[in-house]
Amino acid sequence: MDPTEEMKAQIALWNKELKEKNPIGVIAFFLQYFGEEIVLSTSLGLEDQVLTEMVMRQRRSTEVFTLDTGRLFPETYDLIARTNKQYGIRMKTYFPEPARVEEMVANHGINLFYDNVENRKMCCGIRKVAQLPRAFHGKKAWICGLRKDQSVSRFFSKMVEWDENNELVKVNPLINWTEKEVWAYIKVHNIPYNVLHDNGFPSIGCEPCTRAIEPGEDIRSGRWWWENEAHKECGLHKR
């Protein structure tokens, strides 16, 4: 059997075997299974902060990385510093290639993403997605904070998936958690979070592409608010 097909079959078994485990148990299983070949990716969102605490309490040597697009909120940079200090770590930070950013801005403008979906996806691709091969080098699996109720495009995600784009096992320990459960865990464990969450920002990305939302709006409506709901992914979780 092809190695990729073999892993897909294994993933199907894991989804059956681990469906009753809580997120900490799921993380423990994959930390043991993949050892140093698993990595935690964080965008510093609520879910990723929860996962950072869960991973660090079990194995502090696990690599944690984030992507700095160069257009993040000041509050996000502050959270990186607070998170590193609280858990005694130094998460890896990957930056976009300067020449590619300069070329993109020269050809399309500094705020090209407002013009059309294609430009926005180009910007996300250059500032974020293009760094993944470096971040995943030498890794066989990654842990991320997807939840089903975050958006329509994530509803059919599973706890364990095969990431075709990066050829890695993708583990979503919080896939079935609600936002309420995430907040409860943060409060109980005194986990640092972005102060913008207290000011109407449930989902936080780059500063020019994120706005506060009104009560009753979908939690992802503050991201790329000028686009159709179906387009609202940056490419990191392309299906």
Residue pairs with C-beta under 8 A, 6 or more apart in sequence:
1 9
4 162
4 167
7 162
7 169
8 162
11 160
11 161
11 162
11 169
14 159
14 160
15 158
15 159
15 160
18 25
18 26
18 29
18 159
18 160
19 159
21 29
23 50
23 51
23 54
23 173
23 174
23 177
24 54
24 58
24 173
26 159
26 171
26 173
27 51
27 54
27 55
27 58
27 143
27 171
27 173
28 58
30 38
30 141
30 143
30 169
30 171
31 38
31 55
31 58
31 59
31 62
34 140
34 141
34 169
36 61
36 62
36 63
37 138
37 139
37 140
37 141
38 62
38 139
38 140
38 141
38 142
38 143
38 171
39 62
39 63
39 64
39 65
39 135
39 136
39 139
39 141
39 142
39 143
40 48
40 51
40 52
40 55
40 62
40 63
40 64
40 65
40 142
40 143
40 144
41 48
41 64
41 65
41 66
41 67
41 135
41 142
41 143
41 144
41 236
42 48
42 49
42 51
42 52
42 64
42 65
42 66
42 91
42 145
43 66
43 67
43 145
43 204
43 205
44 66
44 76
44 79
44 80
44 83
44 194
44 204
45 145
45 194
45 203
45 204
46 145
46 179
46 182
46 183
46 186
46 193
46 194
46 197
47 145
47 146
47 147
47 174
47 177
47 182
48 144
48 145
49 79
49 83
49 186
49 191
49 192
49 193
50 145
50 174
50 182
50 185
50 186
50 191
51 143
51 144
51 145
51 173
51 174
52 64
52 83
52 87
52 191
53 87
53 189
53 191
54 173
55 62
55 64
55 143
56 62
56 87
56 89
60 87
60 88
60 89
63 92
63 139
64 89
64 91
64 92
65 91
65 92
65 93
65 94
65 135
66 80
66 91
66 92
66 93
66 94
67 93
67 94
67 127
67 128
67 131
67 135
68 93
68 94
68 95
69 96
69 127
69 128
69 206
70 95
70 96
70 101
70 127
71 127
71 206
71 207
71 208
71 209
72 206
72 207
73 194
73 196
73 204
73 207
73 210
75 194
75 195
75 196
76 194
76 204
78 195
79 192
79 193
79 194
80 91
80 93
82 192
83 89
83 91
83 192
84 90
84 91
86 192
92 135
94 131
94 134
94 135
95 131
96 126
96 127
96 128
96 130
96 131
97 126
97 130
100 126
100 130
101 126
101 127
104 112
104 122
104 123
104 126
105 112
108 115
108 119
108 122
109 115
111 208
112 119
112 120
112 122
112 123
113 119
113 120
113 123
113 124
113 208
113 209
113 224
114 120
114 226
117 227
117 231
120 209
120 224
120 227
121 234
121 235
124 234
124 235
125 235
127 206
128 234
128 235
128 236
129 234
129 235
129 236
132 166
132 236
133 166
136 142
136 166
136 168
139 168
140 168
140 169
141 168
141 169
141 170
141 171
142 163
142 166
142 168
142 169
142 170
142 171
143 171
143 172
143 173
144 170
144 171
144 172
144 237
145 172
145 174
146 154
146 157
146 172
146 174
146 175
146 237
147 154
147 172
147 174
147 175
147 176
147 177
147 178
147 179
147 182
148 154
148 155
148 156
148 157
148 175
148 176
149 155
149 178
149 179
150 203
150 219
150 220
151 218
151 220
151 229
151 232
151 233
152 229
152 230
153 230
153 232
153 233
153 237
153 239
154 237
156 239
157 172
157 175
157 237
157 239
158 172
158 175
159 171
159 172
159 173
159 175
159 176
160 169
160 170
160 171
160 172
161 169
161 170
161 172
162 168
162 169
162 170
163 169
163 170
165 238
174 182
179 202
179 219
185 191
186 193
194 201
194 204
196 204
197 204
199 212
200 212
200 213
200 214
200 222
201 210
201 211
201 212
201 213
201 222
202 213
202 219
202 220
202 222
203 210
203 219
203 220
203 222
203 223
204 210
205 223
205 234
209 223
209 224
210 222
210 223
211 222
211 225
212 222
213 219
213 221
213 222
218 229
220 229
220 232
223 232
224 231
224 232
